Structure formats: structure tokens, C-alpha cells
Amino acid sequence: MHNYDVIVAGGGVMGTALTWYLSRMGRRVLLLERVDLCHGSTGATDGYITPHTKQPGYHLELALESSKLYETLREEIDSDIDIELDLHCGGLQVCEDQMQWDLISGNKEKLSAGGLELYMLEIEEVRKIEPTVSPNMRGAMYSPTAGSVNPFRLTQAFADHAQKMGAEILIETGIDSLVFDGGRVAGVRSGDAVYYAGYVVNCCGAWGSELAKMAGLDLPVSPKRGQIIVSEPTAPLLNTVMQTGLYPIIKFKPERITDERIFRLGLGFGIEQTRDGSILIGGTRELVGFDRGNTLECIEAMAQTAQVYIPAIADLHFIRCFSGLRPYTPDGLPVMGRVTQMPGLVMCCGHEGDGIALAPISGKLVAEEIVYGKTSFPIAPCAVERFRKPVLPGLKYAID
């Protein structure tokens, strides 16, 4: 019989971060991944650690707490893997016109009130930081504390150290059903094998609703496709991670977009240069189900947008493109913590495009709730119960 303290479902950055924290707390953990580590959203994303792209209030506070954990993470993970962490590369939200400038300026005041160091820079000042930005831009909001990390290397480092501490990780092992005992989740079934545990944690990202259905839950986590194009390695071109001034609208208030194509594609320009010199340009937020294909329309739109902001992009050769699925929730916050009406089931999914930035704090808080029954930072705003009212007591939920 296979017995564990906790079973973690999902081998992305969220599942491996949680497995790492639980292992540090002395729990026996089994992580199950249906394909391979980073196969889902983590393997098709950028590496932004950018609190300034979060919503003012709780969302920002959560991101700032996660950034604090990143400060010591490299030393705490006992791994030979270089996670390519740069906590102070800086971040820009570049404004193309006065409308974007006014919008970002207002958002800057709210974010600054939450404790974030931010500056509104005229275009001449922006070009001192990023000389390749077009002089035709209005200006930008600058965050000196924004950072980046390599998502693949981070996930593998979490997994490696967790295994050194006793965690078991099984890839190519999907979950066919949950196991119940006396009205609580007591394990999972995978093929002919049954694995038992005191808790099962849903870290399935965009596929989180699929696991929730096994427990009779309608979890409002939906996939949003994000497309990215990649250039060949080139000489240093960018110093920061950068987004357009429309980025926060696309992310949090898409209904305010009047351009039909931008609204349909969720076209929120972002760009960064990786350690090897490649330029990553994204991205989109498209509600197309689980379709992970790339489209010529999006590739052209992203490339054209990038050239408006950084004209030198026109001289690069792009060698490939890829897509990932962001686990979207209606209010932009993740779903974390125990499910009150389904003992034994715990949520840690629905982070949309914030999985990399929020992985350390999410793993830490969910592990604390499982092990200690309380958390060092409030987790209640992320409770699954905020979305639902009971339909069948103890089992079925429906969205309000």
C-alpha cells in the first residue's frame, strides 16, 4: 500500500514549490505529473517577477511577500542548477500615448501606496535605461525592483531538492480518480495503483477544474492561451523586462478595450531578453479552450506591436513560437487552501500569468495551512468558497 502525508497533483512550478516546502517541513510527499515536469503552463511562459503588474491591494501584497522569499531562495535550494535569478533587472510599462500615461500614472499611485517603489519617467529618462525604446513613446512607469528567473530551471531546482529531502516524483502518471473515505478525499487512483494520503493538493494549473470535477466541484478556472515568439540569440538589446501601458487593462479590465482585435486576442505586449540572448515577445490572453496552437494572426500582431515600441526588433530573425495556457479565474486571484466542504482536498491553482512570481509564497502558505492549520500571511481571499454556494451539501457546488 502506498501511503503519504500529502499527494501533490501537477508538476509545474506550483506543484514543485509546494512539494519543496512540504518536504522542508518534514512531510512525506508524492508528486504526480501526467506528462513531465514543466509540460503545462510553466513550460510555456516568461520568467517575470514583477509586483508592479499586480492589482493594488491583496494581490500586490501577496506578490511583495513572494519577492521577499525570492531574495533567499537561491541559497536555500540545495541544487547545482543555476535558476538564472535576477531580482533587480528592473521593469518598465511603456506608454505609447497620453491615455496610457494617465492610466498608468493613476495605477502607479495606488501601487506606491501599497509599498512598491515606482517612478513615472519621461521618454528621455526611459531611453537612458532602455536606449532601444522608440523616442516616439510618451514615457513609462519604472520599477527598479522587478526581476526575472528561468521557469524551467526554477521548477527543476525545486524538484531536485525536494527529492533529496525524501519526496517522490512520478512523471507520466496521471490521476484517473480520487479516492474517498468517510466523506473525505483520501487519495488518488492512477491506472491499477492507488495512492493514499491525508491531503491531495490540486496544482493542475489550467487543468485544475478537471481534477476538481472528480470531487464534484465546479471550479471556475479556465485556460487562457498565451502565445510567444522567440528570436535567435542576439547581442544585448534589453536591460529590463517590459510591458505596454495597455498590459494591466488586458490583464484585469479587458472590457475597457475598444479595439476589437486587441480585445479578441488579449494582445498585451511584453518583452524580455533571456540569459542566452534570445528575445521573447508575448503575449496574448485568448479564450480558446485547451487549444495550444499558434496562429499567424497573433504572431504578426505581436511582432508588429514590438516594432512600434522597439524599432530594432525589425532587424531580428525569429526562429520559433510557442503557446501556453494561463489558469484564469474571474477575479484575478489564485485559488488556494483547504476546501471546507470536502475534507482532504486542497487547492493551489488559478494563478493565471502570475505563477512564476507567486510560486514561492503560494507553496509556503499552502504548506503551512496543511502542516500547521494556519498561515503566516492571510490566505482567506484565495479560498475557493468565494466563488460558490452549495447545491448538494458536502459535494456539489455551482458558481454564483
Secondary structure in CASP SS format (residue, H / E / C, confidence):
PFRMAT SS
TARGET T0000
AUTHOR 0000-0000-0000
METHOD secondary structure of the structure
MODEL  1
M C 1.00
H E 1.00
N E 1.00
Y E 1.00
D E 1.00
V E 1.00
I E 1.00
V E 1.00
A E 1.00
G C 1.00
G C 1.00
G C 1.00
V H 1.00
M H 1.00
G H 1.00
T H 1.00
A H 1.00
L H 1.00
T H 1.00
W H 1.00
Y H 1.00
L H 1.00
S H 1.00
R H 1.00
M C 1.00
G C 1.00
R C 1.00
R C 1.00
V E 1.00
L E 1.00
L E 1.00
L E 1.00
E C 1.00
R C 1.00
V C 1.00
D C 1.00
L C 1.00
C C 1.00
H C 1.00
G C 1.00
S H 1.00
T H 1.00
G H 1.00
A H 1.00
T C 1.00
D C 1.00
G C 1.00
Y E 1.00
I E 1.00
T C 1.00
P H 1.00
H H 1.00
T H 1.00
K C 1.00
Q C 1.00
P C 1.00
G C 1.00
Y H 1.00
H H 1.00
L H 1.00
E H 1.00
L H 1.00
A H 1.00
L H 1.00
E H 1.00
S H 1.00
S H 1.00
K H 1.00
L H 1.00
Y H 1.00
E H 1.00
T H 1.00
L H 1.00
R H 1.00
E H 1.00
E H 1.00
I C 1.00
D C 1.00
S C 1.00
D C 1.00
I C 1.00
D C 1.00
I C 1.00
E C 1.00
L C 1.00
D E 1.00
L C 1.00
H C 1.00
C C 1.00
G C 1.00
G E 1.00
L E 1.00
Q E 1.00
V E 1.00
C E 1.00
E C 1.00
D C 1.00
Q H 1.00
M H 1.00
Q H 1.00
W H 1.00
D H 1.00
L H 1.00
I H 1.00
S H 1.00
G H 1.00
N H 1.00
K H 1.00
E H 1.00
K H 1.00
L H 1.00
S H 1.00
A H 1.00
G C 1.00
G C 1.00
L C 1.00
E C 1.00
L C 1.00
Y E 1.00
M E 1.00
L E 1.00
E E 1.00
I H 1.00
E H 1.00
E H 1.00
V H 1.00
R H 1.00
K H 1.00
I H 1.00
E C 1.00
P C 1.00
T C 1.00
V C 1.00
S C 1.00
P C 1.00
N C 1.00
M C 1.00
R C 1.00
G E 1.00
A E 1.00
M E 1.00
Y E 1.00
S E 1.00
P C 1.00
T C 1.00
A C 1.00
G E 1.00
S E 1.00
V C 1.00
N C 1.00
P H 1.00
F H 1.00
R H 1.00
L H 1.00
T H 1.00
Q H 1.00
A H 1.00
F H 1.00
A H 1.00
D H 1.00
H H 1.00
A H 1.00
Q H 1.00
K H 1.00
M C 1.00
G C 1.00
A C 1.00
E E 1.00
I E 1.00
L E 1.00
I C 1.00
E C 1.00
T C 1.00
G C 1.00
I C 1.00
D C 1.00
S E 1.00
L E 1.00
V E 1.00
F E 1.00
D E 1.00
G C 1.00
G C 1.00
R E 1.00
V E 1.00
A E 1.00
G E 1.00
V E 1.00
R E 1.00
S E 1.00
G C 1.00
D C 1.00
A E 1.00
V E 1.00
Y E 1.00
Y E 1.00
A E 1.00
G E 1.00
Y E 1.00
V E 1.00
V E 1.00
N E 1.00
C C 1.00
C C 1.00
G H 1.00
A H 1.00
W H 1.00
G H 1.00
S H 1.00
E H 1.00
L H 1.00
A H 1.00
K H 1.00
M C 1.00
A C 1.00
G C 1.00
L C 1.00
D C 1.00
L C 1.00
P C 1.00
V C 1.00
S E 1.00
P E 1.00
K E 1.00
R E 1.00
G E 1.00
Q E 1.00
I E 1.00
I E 1.00
V E 1.00
S E 1.00
E C 1.00
P C 1.00
T C 1.00
A C 1.00
P C 1.00
L C 1.00
L C 1.00
N C 1.00
T C 1.00
V E 1.00
M E 1.00
Q E 1.00
T E 1.00
G C 1.00
L C 1.00
Y H 1.00
P H 1.00
I H 1.00
I H 1.00
K H 1.00
F H 1.00
K C 1.00
P H 1.00
E H 1.00
R H 1.00
I C 1.00
T C 1.00
D C 1.00
E H 1.00
R H 1.00
I H 1.00
F H 1.00
R H 1.00
L H 1.00
G C 1.00
L C 1.00
G C 1.00
F C 1.00
G E 1.00
I E 1.00
E E 1.00
Q E 1.00
T C 1.00
R C 1.00
D C 1.00
G C 1.00
S C 1.00
I E 1.00
L E 1.00
I E 1.00
G E 1.00
G C 1.00
T C 1.00
R C 1.00
E E 1.00
L C 1.00
V C 1.00
G C 1.00
F C 1.00
D C 1.00
R C 1.00
G C 1.00
N C 1.00
T C 1.00
L H 1.00
E H 1.00
C H 1.00
I H 1.00
E H 1.00
A H 1.00
M H 1.00
A H 1.00
Q H 1.00
T H 1.00
A H 1.00
Q H 1.00
V H 1.00
Y H 1.00
I C 1.00
P H 1.00
A H 1.00
I H 1.00
A H 1.00
D H 1.00
L C 1.00
H C 1.00
F E 1.00
I E 1.00
R E 1.00
C E 1.00
F E 1.00
S E 1.00
G E 1.00
L E 1.00
R E 1.00
P E 1.00
Y E 1.00
T C 1.00
P C 1.00
D C 1.00
G C 1.00
L C 1.00
P C 1.00
V E 1.00
M E 1.00
G E 1.00
R E 1.00
V C 1.00
T C 1.00
Q C 1.00
M C 1.00
P C 1.00
G C 1.00
L E 1.00
V E 1.00
M E 1.00
C E 1.00
C E 1.00
G C 1.00
H C 1.00
E H 1.00
G H 1.00
D H 1.00
G H 1.00
I H 1.00
A H 1.00
L H 1.00
A H 1.00
P H 1.00
I H 1.00
S H 1.00
G H 1.00
K H 1.00
L H 1.00
V H 1.00
A H 1.00
E H 1.00
E H 1.00
I H 1.00
V H 1.00
Y H 1.00
G C 1.00
K C 1.00
T C 1.00
S C 1.00
F C 1.00
P C 1.00
I C 1.00
A H 1.00
P H 1.00
C H 1.00
A C 1.00
V H 1.00
E H 1.00
R H 1.00
F C 1.00
R E 1.00
K E 1.00
P E 1.00
V E 1.00
L E 1.00
P C 1.00
G C 1.00
L C 1.00
K E 1.00
Y E 1.00
A E 1.00
I E 1.00
D C 1.00
END
